[in-house]
């Protein structure tokens, strides 16, 4: 549970970074 939430949070940050890099 706790690690799952952290994973989701990290994934969201990565997605934002990737999206920013692409755009």
N, CA, C and O atoms as a GROMACS GRO file, in nm:
protein
   92
    1UNK      N    1   0.084  -0.122   0.000
    1UNK     CA    2   0.000   0.000   0.000
    1UNK      C    3   0.086   0.126   0.000
    1UNK      O    4   0.078   0.207  -0.092
    2UNK      N    5   0.168   0.142   0.101
    2UNK     CA    6   0.252   0.262   0.111
    2UNK      C    7   0.345   0.272  -0.010
    2UNK      O    8   0.354   0.377  -0.074
    3UNK      N    9   0.414   0.162  -0.040
    3UNK     CA   10   0.507   0.165  -0.153
    3UNK      C   11   0.430   0.184  -0.285
    3UNK      O   12   0.481   0.244  -0.379
    4UNK      N   13   0.308   0.132  -0.289
    4UNK     CA   14   0.227   0.146  -0.411
    4UNK      C   15   0.197   0.295  -0.434
    4UNK      O   16   0.207   0.344  -0.547
    5UNK      N   17   0.161   0.365  -0.328
    5UNK     CA   18   0.130   0.507  -0.340
    5UNK      C   19   0.254   0.583  -0.385
    5UNK      O   20   0.246   0.671  -0.471
    6UNK      N   21   0.369   0.549  -0.327
    6UNK     CA   22   0.494   0.615  -0.364
    6UNK      C   23   0.524   0.589  -0.512
    6UNK      O   24   0.568   0.679  -0.584
    7UNK      N   25   0.501   0.464  -0.557
    7UNK     CA   26   0.527   0.430  -0.696
    7UNK      C   27   0.440   0.513  -0.790
    7UNK      O   28   0.486   0.563  -0.892
    8UNK      N   29   0.312   0.528  -0.752
    8UNK     CA   30   0.220   0.606  -0.834
    8UNK      C   31   0.265   0.752  -0.838
    8UNK      O   32   0.263   0.816  -0.943
    9UNK      N   33   0.307   0.803  -0.722
    9UNK     CA   34   0.352   0.942  -0.716
    9UNK      C   35   0.476   0.962  -0.804
    9UNK      O   36   0.484   1.058  -0.880
   10UNK      N   37   0.571   0.869  -0.795
   10UNK     CA   38   0.693   0.878  -0.877
   10UNK      C   39   0.657   0.866  -1.025
   10UNK      O   40   0.712   0.938  -1.108
   11UNK      N   41   0.566   0.775  -1.057
   11UNK     CA   42   0.525   0.757  -1.196
   11UNK      C   43   0.464   0.886  -1.249
   11UNK      O   44   0.488   0.925  -1.363
   12UNK      N   45   0.384   0.953  -1.166
   12UNK     CA   46   0.322   1.079  -1.208
   12UNK      C   47   0.429   1.183  -1.235
   12UNK      O   48   0.422   1.255  -1.335
   13UNK      N   49   0.528   1.191  -1.148
   13UNK     CA   50   0.637   1.288  -1.168
   13UNK      C   51   0.712   1.257  -1.297
   13UNK      O   52   0.742   1.346  -1.376
   14UNK      N   53   0.741   1.129  -1.318
   14UNK     CA   54   0.814   1.089  -1.439
   14UNK      C   55   0.734   1.125  -1.563
   14UNK      O   56   0.788   1.174  -1.661
   15UNK      N   57   0.602   1.099  -1.556
   15UNK     CA   58   0.517   1.128  -1.671
   15UNK      C   59   0.520   1.278  -1.702
   15UNK      O   60   0.529   1.318  -1.818
   16UNK      N   61   0.513   1.360  -1.597
   16UNK     CA   62   0.514   1.505  -1.618
   16UNK      C   63   0.648   1.546  -1.679
   16UNK      O   64   0.651   1.629  -1.770
   17UNK      N   65   0.757   1.490  -1.631
   17UNK     CA   66   0.889   1.523  -1.684
   17UNK      C   67   0.899   1.482  -1.831
   17UNK      O   68   0.945   1.559  -1.915
   18UNK      N   69   0.855   1.361  -1.861
   18UNK     CA   70   0.861   1.312  -1.999
   18UNK      C   71   0.776   1.400  -2.089
   18UNK      O   72   0.818   1.438  -2.198
   19UNK      N   73   0.654   1.430  -2.043
   19UNK     CA   74   0.564   1.514  -2.122
   19UNK      C   75   0.627   1.650  -2.146
   19UNK      O   76   0.619   1.704  -2.256
   20UNK      N   77   0.688   1.706  -2.042
   20UNK     CA   78   0.751   1.838  -2.056
   20UNK      C   79   0.866   1.830  -2.157
   20UNK      O   80   0.884   1.920  -2.238
   21UNK      N   81   0.943   1.721  -2.149
   21UNK     CA   82   1.056   1.706  -2.240
   21UNK      C   83   1.007   1.692  -2.384
   21UNK      O   84   1.064   1.750  -2.476
   22UNK      N   85   0.898   1.614  -2.402
   22UNK     CA   86   0.845   1.594  -2.538
   22UNK      C   87   0.794   1.727  -2.594
   22UNK      O   88   0.825   1.764  -2.707
   23UNK      N   89   0.716   1.797  -2.513
   23UNK     CA   90   0.661   1.924  -2.559
   23UNK      C   91   0.772   2.028  -2.556
   23UNK      O   92   0.749   2.144  -2.591
   0.00000   0.00000   0.00000
